[in-house]
Amino acid sequence: MESKRQQKFASLLQQELATVFQRDVPHLFTGLAPGISAIRVSPDLGSARVYLSALLAGSGEQMLEQVRDNEKVIRLALAKRVRQQVRVVPALQFFLDDSAAYAARMDEVFGGLSIPPPPADDKAEQPDAPKRPRLYSDEDEK
C-alpha cells in the first residue's frame, strides 16, 4: 500500500511526464505520444515505474522501445520541469500497460458466452421445495 506521500509524488510525476511527452519531446515518437496510465513510486522516492498505454499509439512494443531508447532525454526534460519541487528526480522504468487489452479480451469472452434464459415460472419447477413455517395463524390475526 502506498503512502500519501508516494501517491502525491506519483500524481505530480504523471502530470509533468504527460506534459513532457506532449510538449517537450513529441519528436521522439512516430505517431502519437504514449499515454500514462499509472505510476508507482518506491518508498524512498528514488525510482518510479511508469506504465504506458498504447491505445491510440498503434504498436505498443514499438512505442515502448522508442521510450526506452530515449529514457535519458525524457528524464532530463522531466528534471527541468520538477527541479523546484523535488530533491532528486527518480530513475524511470517504463512498462507497457496491458489492462485495456485485457479488458477487451474479457468483453470478447463474455460476449461469446451462451447463457440460457431463466425458466418462466420458478415455483412450477420446484414442487418439492419446503414450505416456510407460518409464525401466526390466520385465526390469531382476527
Summary of the structure (lengths in Angstrom):
residues: 142
radius of gyration: 27.5
end to end distance: 61.4
largest distance: 87.1
contacts: 326
relative contact order: 0.13
helix: 44%
strand: 14%
